[in-house]
Amino acid sequence: SRGLPWGGASEVENKTKGKLQKQICQVVLDHFEKQYTAELGDKWTSVRDVLTCPSCWQYAILLNKFSQSAELENTLRVEGYHPAFQGTLPYLPRSLKCYISRTPRRFPAQKHQTGKLKEYYLLNAASVLPVLALEVKDGEDVLDLCAAPGGKSITILQCASPGQFHCNEYDDLRSRWLKQTMESFIPDPLVNLITLSKLDGRQIGDFKPELYDKVLVDAPCSNDRSWLFSSDTQQAKLRLIQRKELSSLQFQLLRSAIKALRPGGSLVYSTCTLSKAENSDVINLILKSCANVMPVDISEMAKAVSQEFTFLSDTQQHELLVLPEKGKAWGPMYVAKLKKI
């Protein structure tokens, strides 16, 4: 089952309202307790305290440059919001505006209205990091391999104007969600230049070899945050069993993405889980088995945003793992960057 990297304005709001009343799924918590105590040590305790407390969760406000409102930006500043990304980042387009607040509060969501562009998108601020790592420039051909619900695709378009922009989502329901998100945020002439497809991501590399300069693989994963609130215990047990198969799918998606990349092109892999099996283990396996890729150092980016995000300290230079903590409740988000030789 695909981990939903949460975003999607009104959906996020409604889910959160529900979650405040929802019970924690004990089966999932017990499973995480065992695994993440082993993997994260004493850091797991503070991460768990945030993940199990929806009232501590925070939302970033990504402004839509295609529907700009100076009034909205002023309102945010007056209400104590500040830009999430500033200063010394290696890549930070001026057109990207994302606001956060230190305190957990909810900015009202905007409803989907046909023919009217939304002014902002609510998302986990850590979801912007894979896009900043990808460093898309104007005119580059870009593939977002697992694009729904669309938050990262929208963020890419806030940063640059790709030559070709191909957004793919295999799942039928999620694909419709992606289409609606794009229509809500991107104006007509531009929407028509974006290719939406429902292909199996594992096969895209064979269909479209060496076609893209940049590829984002925001992979299906164990969505730690939402799994903890599974209302169906049987489904949760099944998910935990099937979880073991996710790393194989992730590996296949990455292999496909590498085939789709032009030599010299780069790829960013991201998940919203803390699980080592789905994060660094998958990337290490790719680096061992694919002679035509090399790791890319993203430690400068991590250093530049270290005031707003907490990272796991013992990761390699080509990867980072955002750990949620109180007041910086962003993540979990794993990001790794590779380059095709």
Contacts in CASP RR format, 6 or more apart in sequence:
PFRMAT RR
TARGET T0000
AUTHOR 0000-0000-0000
METHOD contacts of the structure
MODEL  1
SRGLPWGGASEVENKTKGKLQKQICQVVLDHFEKQYTAELGDKWTSVRDV
LTCPSCWQYAILLNKFSQSAELENTLRVEGYHPAFQGTLPYLPRSLKCYI
SRTPRRFPAQKHQTGKLKEYYLLNAASVLPVLALEVKDGEDVLDLCAAPG
GKSITILQCASPGQFHCNEYDDLRSRWLKQTMESFIPDPLVNLITLSKLD
GRQIGDFKPELYDKVLVDAPCSNDRSWLFSSDTQQAKLRLIQRKELSSLQ
FQLLRSAIKALRPGGSLVYSTCTLSKAENSDVINLILKSCANVMPVDISE
MAKAVSQEFTFLSDTQQHELLVLPEKGKAWGPMYVAKLKKI
1 220 0 8 1.000
1 239 0 8 1.000
1 242 0 8 1.000
2 146 0 8 1.000
2 171 0 8 1.000
2 174 0 8 1.000
2 220 0 8 1.000
3 220 0 8 1.000
3 221 0 8 1.000
3 222 0 8 1.000
3 223 0 8 1.000
3 226 0 8 1.000
3 272 0 8 1.000
4 149 0 8 1.000
4 174 0 8 1.000
4 223 0 8 1.000
4 226 0 8 1.000
5 124 0 8 1.000
5 127 0 8 1.000
5 149 0 8 1.000
5 151 0 8 1.000
5 152 0 8 1.000
5 218 0 8 1.000
5 223 0 8 1.000
5 270 0 8 1.000
5 272 0 8 1.000
6 12 0 8 1.000
6 15 0 8 1.000
6 123 0 8 1.000
6 124 0 8 1.000
6 223 0 8 1.000
6 225 0 8 1.000
6 226 0 8 1.000
6 272 0 8 1.000
7 121 0 8 1.000
7 122 0 8 1.000
7 123 0 8 1.000
7 124 0 8 1.000
7 127 0 8 1.000
7 149 0 8 1.000
7 150 0 8 1.000
7 151 0 8 1.000
8 121 0 8 1.000
8 122 0 8 1.000
8 123 0 8 1.000
8 149 0 8 1.000
8 150 0 8 1.000
8 151 0 8 1.000
8 181 0 8 1.000
9 109 0 8 1.000
9 110 0 8 1.000
9 118 0 8 1.000
9 120 0 8 1.000
9 121 0 8 1.000
9 122 0 8 1.000
9 184 0 8 1.000
10 109 0 8 1.000
10 110 0 8 1.000
10 111 0 8 1.000
10 112 0 8 1.000
11 149 0 8 1.000
12 59 0 8 1.000
12 109 0 8 1.000
12 122 0 8 1.000
12 123 0 8 1.000
13 106 0 8 1.000
13 108 0 8 1.000
13 109 0 8 1.000
13 122 0 8 1.000
15 226 0 8 1.000
16 54 0 8 1.000
16 57 0 8 1.000
16 106 0 8 1.000
19 54 0 8 1.000
19 229 0 8 1.000
20 54 0 8 1.000
20 55 0 8 1.000
22 54 0 8 1.000
22 229 0 8 1.000
22 231 0 8 1.000
23 229 0 8 1.000
23 231 0 8 1.000
24 52 0 8 1.000
24 228 0 8 1.000
24 229 0 8 1.000
25 227 0 8 1.000
25 228 0 8 1.000
25 229 0 8 1.000
25 230 0 8 1.000
25 231 0 8 1.000
25 233 0 8 1.000
25 236 0 8 1.000
27 230 0 8 1.000
27 233 0 8 1.000
27 236 0 8 1.000
27 237 0 8 1.000
27 240 0 8 1.000
28 227 0 8 1.000
28 228 0 8 1.000
28 230 0 8 1.000
28 236 0 8 1.000
28 239 0 8 1.000
28 240 0 8 1.000
29 48 0 8 1.000
29 52 0 8 1.000
29 228 0 8 1.000
31 240 0 8 1.000
32 48 0 8 1.000
32 224 0 8 1.000
32 228 0 8 1.000
33 44 0 8 1.000
33 48 0 8 1.000
35 275 0 8 1.000
36 44 0 8 1.000
36 47 0 8 1.000
36 48 0 8 1.000
36 274 0 8 1.000
37 44 0 8 1.000
39 274 0 8 1.000
39 275 0 8 1.000
39 276 0 8 1.000
40 47 0 8 1.000
40 274 0 8 1.000
40 312 0 8 1.000
40 323 0 8 1.000
43 312 0 8 1.000
43 323 0 8 1.000
46 323 0 8 1.000
46 325 0 8 1.000
46 326 0 8 1.000
47 274 0 8 1.000
47 323 0 8 1.000
47 324 0 8 1.000
47 325 0 8 1.000
47 332 0 8 1.000
49 56 0 8 1.000
49 326 0 8 1.000
50 56 0 8 1.000
50 57 0 8 1.000
50 324 0 8 1.000
50 325 0 8 1.000
50 326 0 8 1.000
50 329 0 8 1.000
51 224 0 8 1.000
51 225 0 8 1.000
51 228 0 8 1.000
51 324 0 8 1.000
51 332 0 8 1.000
52 228 0 8 1.000
54 229 0 8 1.000
55 104 0 8 1.000
56 104 0 8 1.000
56 326 0 8 1.000
56 327 0 8 1.000
56 329 0 8 1.000
57 104 0 8 1.000
57 329 0 8 1.000
58 100 0 8 1.000
58 101 0 8 1.000
58 103 0 8 1.000
58 104 0 8 1.000
58 125 0 8 1.000
58 327 0 8 1.000
58 328 0 8 1.000
58 329 0 8 1.000
58 330 0 8 1.000
59 106 0 8 1.000
59 107 0 8 1.000
59 122 0 8 1.000
59 123 0 8 1.000
59 124 0 8 1.000
60 84 0 8 1.000
60 98 0 8 1.000
60 99 0 8 1.000
60 100 0 8 1.000
60 122 0 8 1.000
60 123 0 8 1.000
60 124 0 8 1.000
60 125 0 8 1.000
60 128 0 8 1.000
60 330 0 8 1.000
61 76 0 8 1.000
61 81 0 8 1.000
61 98 0 8 1.000
61 99 0 8 1.000
61 100 0 8 1.000
61 107 0 8 1.000
61 120 0 8 1.000
61 121 0 8 1.000
61 122 0 8 1.000
62 97 0 8 1.000
62 98 0 8 1.000
62 120 0 8 1.000
62 121 0 8 1.000
62 122 0 8 1.000
62 123 0 8 1.000
62 128 0 8 1.000
62 151 0 8 1.000
62 154 0 8 1.000
62 155 0 8 1.000
62 158 0 8 1.000
63 69 0 8 1.000
63 72 0 8 1.000
63 73 0 8 1.000
63 97 0 8 1.000
63 98 0 8 1.000
63 99 0 8 1.000
63 119 0 8 1.000
63 120 0 8 1.000
63 158 0 8 1.000
64 117 0 8 1.000
64 118 0 8 1.000
64 119 0 8 1.000
64 120 0 8 1.000
64 121 0 8 1.000
64 154 0 8 1.000
64 158 0 8 1.000
64 185 0 8 1.000
65 95 0 8 1.000
65 97 0 8 1.000
65 158 0 8 1.000
66 117 0 8 1.000
66 185 0 8 1.000
66 186 0 8 1.000
66 187 0 8 1.000
66 190 0 8 1.000
67 117 0 8 1.000
67 118 0 8 1.000
67 119 0 8 1.000
67 185 0 8 1.000
68 119 0 8 1.000
69 119 0 8 1.000
72 119 0 8 1.000
72 120 0 8 1.000
73 97 0 8 1.000
73 99 0 8 1.000
76 99 0 8 1.000
76 107 0 8 1.000
79 101 0 8 1.000
80 101 0 8 1.000
81 99 0 8 1.000
81 100 0 8 1.000
81 101 0 8 1.000
82 99 0 8 1.000
82 100 0 8 1.000
82 101 0 8 1.000
83 97 0 8 1.000
83 98 0 8 1.000
83 99 0 8 1.000
83 100 0 8 1.000
84 98 0 8 1.000
84 99 0 8 1.000
84 100 0 8 1.000
84 125 0 8 1.000
84 128 0 8 1.000
84 305 0 8 1.000
84 308 0 8 1.000
85 92 0 8 1.000
85 96 0 8 1.000
85 98 0 8 1.000
85 128 0 8 1.000
85 132 0 8 1.000
85 305 0 8 1.000
85 308 0 8 1.000
86 92 0 8 1.000
87 304 0 8 1.000
88 304 0 8 1.000
89 132 0 8 1.000
89 301 0 8 1.000
89 304 0 8 1.000
89 305 0 8 1.000
90 135 0 8 1.000
90 300 0 8 1.000
90 301 0 8 1.000
90 304 0 8 1.000
91 132 0 8 1.000
91 135 0 8 1.000
91 301 0 8 1.000
92 132 0 8 1.000
93 158 0 8 1.000
93 159 0 8 1.000
93 160 0 8 1.000
95 158 0 8 1.000
95 159 0 8 1.000
96 128 0 8 1.000
96 155 0 8 1.000
96 158 0 8 1.000
96 159 0 8 1.000
97 158 0 8 1.000
98 125 0 8 1.000
98 128 0 8 1.000
100 125 0 8 1.000
100 308 0 8 1.000
102 327 0 8 1.000
103 327 0 8 1.000
104 327 0 8 1.000
104 329 0 8 1.000
107 120 0 8 1.000
107 122 0 8 1.000
109 122 0 8 1.000
110 118 0 8 1.000
110 119 0 8 1.000
110 120 0 8 1.000
112 118 0 8 1.000
112 180 0 8 1.000
112 184 0 8 1.000
114 183 0 8 1.000
115 183 0 8 1.000
117 184 0 8 1.000
117 185 0 8 1.000
117 186 0 8 1.000
117 187 0 8 1.000
118 184 0 8 1.000
118 185 0 8 1.000
121 151 0 8 1.000
121 154 0 8 1.000
121 185 0 8 1.000
123 151 0 8 1.000
124 272 0 8 1.000
124 330 0 8 1.000
124 331 0 8 1.000
124 333 0 8 1.000
125 308 0 8 1.000
125 309 0 8 1.000
125 330 0 8 1.000
126 309 0 8 1.000
126 322 0 8 1.000
126 330 0 8 1.000
126 331 0 8 1.000
126 332 0 8 1.000
126 333 0 8 1.000
127 151 0 8 1.000
127 152 0 8 1.000
127 155 0 8 1.000
127 272 0 8 1.000
127 333 0 8 1.000
128 155 0 8 1.000
129 270 0 8 1.000
129 301 0 8 1.000
129 305 0 8 1.000
129 309 0 8 1.000
129 320 0 8 1.000
129 322 0 8 1.000
129 333 0 8 1.000
129 335 0 8 1.000
130 152 0 8 1.000
130 216 0 8 1.000
130 218 0 8 1.000
130 268 0 8 1.000
130 270 0 8 1.000
130 333 0 8 1.000
130 335 0 8 1.000
131 152 0 8 1.000
131 155 0 8 1.000
131 156 0 8 1.000
131 159 0 8 1.000
131 216 0 8 1.000
131 268 0 8 1.000
132 301 0 8 1.000
133 268 0 8 1.000
133 298 0 8 1.000
133 301 0 8 1.000
133 335 0 8 1.000
133 337 0 8 1.000
134 142 0 8 1.000
134 156 0 8 1.000
134 214 0 8 1.000
134 216 0 8 1.000
134 266 0 8 1.000
134 268 0 8 1.000
134 337 0 8 1.000
135 214 0 8 1.000
135 266 0 8 1.000
136 142 0 8 1.000
136 156 0 8 1.000
136 159 0 8 1.000
136 160 0 8 1.000
136 162 0 8 1.000
136 214 0 8 1.000
137 160 0 8 1.000
138 160 0 8 1.000
138 161 0 8 1.000
138 162 0 8 1.000
138 163 0 8 1.000
139 160 0 8 1.000
139 161 0 8 1.000
139 162 0 8 1.000
139 163 0 8 1.000
140 160 0 8 1.000
140 162 0 8 1.000
140 163 0 8 1.000
140 213 0 8 1.000
140 214 0 8 1.000
141 162 0 8 1.000
141 163 0 8 1.000
141 164 0 8 1.000
141 165 0 8 1.000
141 166 0 8 1.000
141 211 0 8 1.000
141 212 0 8 1.000
141 213 0 8 1.000
141 214 0 8 1.000
142 156 0 8 1.000
142 162 0 8 1.000
142 163 0 8 1.000
142 164 0 8 1.000
142 165 0 8 1.000
142 166 0 8 1.000
142 212 0 8 1.000
142 213 0 8 1.000
142 214 0 8 1.000
142 215 0 8 1.000
142 216 0 8 1.000
143 166 0 8 1.000
143 168 0 8 1.000
143 204 0 8 1.000
143 208 0 8 1.000
143 211 0 8 1.000
143 212 0 8 1.000
143 214 0 8 1.000
143 215 0 8 1.000
143 216 0 8 1.000
143 257 0 8 1.000
143 260 0 8 1.000
144 150 0 8 1.000
144 152 0 8 1.000
144 153 0 8 1.000
144 156 0 8 1.000
144 165 0 8 1.000
144 166 0 8 1.000
144 167 0 8 1.000
144 168 0 8 1.000
144 215 0 8 1.000
144 216 0 8 1.000
144 218 0 8 1.000
145 168 0 8 1.000
145 201 0 8 1.000
145 204 0 8 1.000
145 215 0 8 1.000
145 216 0 8 1.000
145 217 0 8 1.000
145 218 0 8 1.000
145 253 0 8 1.000
145 256 0 8 1.000
145 257 0 8 1.000
145 260 0 8 1.000
146 168 0 8 1.000
146 169 0 8 1.000
146 170 0 8 1.000
146 201 0 8 1.000
146 217 0 8 1.000
146 218 0 8 1.000
146 219 0 8 1.000
146 220 0 8 1.000
146 253 0 8 1.000
147 153 0 8 1.000
147 167 0 8 1.000
147 168 0 8 1.000
147 169 0 8 1.000
147 178 0 8 1.000
147 218 0 8 1.000
148 169 0 8 1.000
148 171 0 8 1.000
148 174 0 8 1.000
148 175 0 8 1.000
148 177 0 8 1.000
148 178 0 8 1.000
148 181 0 8 1.000
149 174 0 8 1.000
149 177 0 8 1.000
149 178 0 8 1.000
149 181 0 8 1.000
150 167 0 8 1.000
150 177 0 8 1.000
150 178 0 8 1.000
150 181 0 8 1.000
150 182 0 8 1.000
151 181 0 8 1.000
152 216 0 8 1.000
152 218 0 8 1.000
152 270 0 8 1.000
153 165 0 8 1.000
153 167 0 8 1.000
153 178 0 8 1.000
153 181 0 8 1.000
153 182 0 8 1.000
153 194 0 8 1.000
154 181 0 8 1.000
154 182 0 8 1.000
154 185 0 8 1.000
154 186 0 8 1.000
156 162 0 8 1.000
156 165 0 8 1.000
156 216 0 8 1.000
157 165 0 8 1.000
157 185 0 8 1.000
157 186 0 8 1.000
157 190 0 8 1.000
163 193 0 8 1.000
164 193 0 8 1.000
164 195 0 8 1.000
164 211 0 8 1.000
164 212 0 8 1.000
165 193 0 8 1.000
165 194 0 8 1.000
165 195 0 8 1.000
166 194 0 8 1.000
166 195 0 8 1.000
166 197 0 8 1.000
166 208 0 8 1.000
166 212 0 8 1.000
167 178 0 8 1.000
167 182 0 8 1.000
167 194 0 8 1.000
167 195 0 8 1.000
167 196 0 8 1.000
167 197 0 8 1.000
168 196 0 8 1.000
168 197 0 8 1.000
168 198 0 8 1.000
168 199 0 8 1.000
168 201 0 8 1.000
168 204 0 8 1.000
169 175 0 8 1.000
169 178 0 8 1.000
169 196 0 8 1.000
169 197 0 8 1.000
169 198 0 8 1.000
170 198 0 8 1.000
170 199 0 8 1.000
170 200 0 8 1.000
170 201 0 8 1.000
172 198 0 8 1.000
175 196 0 8 1.000
175 198 0 8 1.000
178 196 0 8 1.000
179 196 0 8 1.000
182 191 0 8 1.000
182 194 0 8 1.000
182 196 0 8 1.000
183 191 0 8 1.000
186 194 0 8 1.000
199 207 0 8 1.000
201 253 0 8 1.000
201 256 0 8 1.000
202 249 0 8 1.000
202 252 0 8 1.000
202 253 0 8 1.000
202 255 0 8 1.000
202 256 0 8 1.000
203 256 0 8 1.000
204 256 0 8 1.000
204 257 0 8 1.000
204 259 0 8 1.000
204 260 0 8 1.000
205 256 0 8 1.000
205 257 0 8 1.000
205 259 0 8 1.000
205 260 0 8 1.000
206 256 0 8 1.000
206 259 0 8 1.000
208 260 0 8 1.000
209 259 0 8 1.000
209 260 0 8 1.000
210 259 0 8 1.000
210 260 0 8 1.000
210 261 0 8 1.000
210 262 0 8 1.000
210 263 0 8 1.000
211 260 0 8 1.000
211 262 0 8 1.000
212 260 0 8 1.000
212 261 0 8 1.000
212 262 0 8 1.000
212 265 0 8 1.000
213 261 0 8 1.000
213 262 0 8 1.000
213 265 0 8 1.000
213 266 0 8 1.000
214 265 0 8 1.000
214 266 0 8 1.000
214 267 0 8 1.000
214 268 0 8 1.000
215 257 0 8 1.000
215 260 0 8 1.000
215 261 0 8 1.000
215 266 0 8 1.000
215 267 0 8 1.000
215 268 0 8 1.000
216 267 0 8 1.000
216 268 0 8 1.000
216 270 0 8 1.000
217 250 0 8 1.000
217 253 0 8 1.000
217 254 0 8 1.000
217 257 0 8 1.000
217 267 0 8 1.000
217 268 0 8 1.000
217 269 0 8 1.000
217 270 0 8 1.000
218 270 0 8 1.000
218 271 0 8 1.000
219 249 0 8 1.000
219 250 0 8 1.000
219 253 0 8 1.000
219 254 0 8 1.000
219 269 0 8 1.000
219 270 0 8 1.000
219 271 0 8 1.000
219 278 0 8 1.000
220 246 0 8 1.000
220 249 0 8 1.000
220 250 0 8 1.000
220 253 0 8 1.000
221 246 0 8 1.000
221 250 0 8 1.000
221 271 0 8 1.000
221 272 0 8 1.000
221 273 0 8 1.000
221 275 0 8 1.000
221 278 0 8 1.000
222 239 0 8 1.000
222 243 0 8 1.000
222 246 0 8 1.000
222 273 0 8 1.000
222 275 0 8 1.000
222 278 0 8 1.000
223 272 0 8 1.000
223 273 0 8 1.000
224 272 0 8 1.000
224 273 0 8 1.000
224 274 0 8 1.000
224 275 0 8 1.000
224 332 0 8 1.000
225 272 0 8 1.000
225 331 0 8 1.000
225 332 0 8 1.000
227 236 0 8 1.000
227 239 0 8 1.000
230 236 0 8 1.000
230 239 0 8 1.000
243 275 0 8 1.000
244 277 0 8 1.000
246 277 0 8 1.000
246 278 0 8 1.000
247 277 0 8 1.000
247 278 0 8 1.000
247 281 0 8 1.000
247 282 0 8 1.000
250 269 0 8 1.000
250 271 0 8 1.000
250 278 0 8 1.000
250 282 0 8 1.000
251 282 0 8 1.000
251 285 0 8 1.000
251 286 0 8 1.000
254 267 0 8 1.000
254 269 0 8 1.000
254 282 0 8 1.000
254 283 0 8 1.000
254 286 0 8 1.000
255 286 0 8 1.000
255 290 0 8 1.000
257 267 0 8 1.000
257 269 0 8 1.000
258 267 0 8 1.000
258 286 0 8 1.000
258 290 0 8 1.000
258 292 0 8 1.000
258 293 0 8 1.000
258 338 0 8 1.000
258 340 0 8 1.000
261 267 0 8 1.000
261 340 0 8 1.000
262 340 0 8 1.000
263 292 0 8 1.000
263 340 0 8 1.000
263 341 0 8 1.000
264 339 0 8 1.000
264 340 0 8 1.000
264 341 0 8 1.000
265 339 0 8 1.000
265 340 0 8 1.000
266 296 0 8 1.000
266 337 0 8 1.000
266 338 0 8 1.000
266 339 0 8 1.000
266 340 0 8 1.000
267 293 0 8 1.000
267 337 0 8 1.000
267 338 0 8 1.000
267 339 0 8 1.000
267 340 0 8 1.000
268 335 0 8 1.000
268 336 0 8 1.000
268 337 0 8 1.000
268 338 0 8 1.000
269 282 0 8 1.000
269 283 0 8 1.000
269 334 0 8 1.000
269 335 0 8 1.000
269 336 0 8 1.000
269 337 0 8 1.000
269 338 0 8 1.000
270 333 0 8 1.000
270 334 0 8 1.000
270 335 0 8 1.000
270 336 0 8 1.000
271 278 0 8 1.000
271 279 0 8 1.000
271 332 0 8 1.000
271 333 0 8 1.000
271 334 0 8 1.000
272 331 0 8 1.000
272 332 0 8 1.000
272 333 0 8 1.000
272 334 0 8 1.000
273 279 0 8 1.000
273 332 0 8 1.000
273 334 0 8 1.000
274 321 0 8 1.000
274 323 0 8 1.000
274 332 0 8 1.000
274 334 0 8 1.000
278 334 0 8 1.000
279 319 0 8 1.000
279 321 0 8 1.000
279 334 0 8 1.000
279 336 0 8 1.000
280 315 0 8 1.000
280 316 0 8 1.000
280 319 0 8 1.000
280 334 0 8 1.000
280 336 0 8 1.000
283 295 0 8 1.000
283 318 0 8 1.000
283 319 0 8 1.000
283 336 0 8 1.000
283 338 0 8 1.000
286 293 0 8 1.000
286 338 0 8 1.000
287 293 0 8 1.000
287 294 0 8 1.000
287 295 0 8 1.000
287 338 0 8 1.000
292 340 0 8 1.000
292 341 0 8 1.000
293 338 0 8 1.000
293 339 0 8 1.000
293 340 0 8 1.000
293 341 0 8 1.000
294 338 0 8 1.000
294 339 0 8 1.000
294 341 0 8 1.000
295 316 0 8 1.000
295 317 0 8 1.000
295 318 0 8 1.000
295 319 0 8 1.000
295 336 0 8 1.000
295 337 0 8 1.000
295 338 0 8 1.000
295 339 0 8 1.000
296 318 0 8 1.000
296 337 0 8 1.000
296 338 0 8 1.000
296 339 0 8 1.000
297 317 0 8 1.000
297 318 0 8 1.000
298 317 0 8 1.000
298 318 0 8 1.000
298 319 0 8 1.000
298 320 0 8 1.000
298 335 0 8 1.000
298 336 0 8 1.000
298 337 0 8 1.000
299 317 0 8 1.000
299 320 0 8 1.000
301 320 0 8 1.000
302 309 0 8 1.000
302 311 0 8 1.000
302 320 0 8 1.000
308 328 0 8 1.000
308 330 0 8 1.000
309 322 0 8 1.000
309 328 0 8 1.000
309 330 0 8 1.000
310 322 0 8 1.000
310 323 0 8 1.000
310 324 0 8 1.000
310 325 0 8 1.000
310 328 0 8 1.000
311 320 0 8 1.000
311 321 0 8 1.000
311 322 0 8 1.000
311 323 0 8 1.000
312 320 0 8 1.000
312 321 0 8 1.000
312 323 0 8 1.000
315 321 0 8 1.000
318 336 0 8 1.000
318 337 0 8 1.000
318 338 0 8 1.000
319 334 0 8 1.000
319 335 0 8 1.000
319 336 0 8 1.000
319 337 0 8 1.000
320 334 0 8 1.000
320 335 0 8 1.000
320 336 0 8 1.000
321 332 0 8 1.000
321 333 0 8 1.000
321 334 0 8 1.000
321 335 0 8 1.000
322 330 0 8 1.000
322 331 0 8 1.000
322 332 0 8 1.000
322 333 0 8 1.000
322 334 0 8 1.000
322 335 0 8 1.000
323 331 0 8 1.000
323 332 0 8 1.000
324 330 0 8 1.000
324 331 0 8 1.000
324 332 0 8 1.000
END
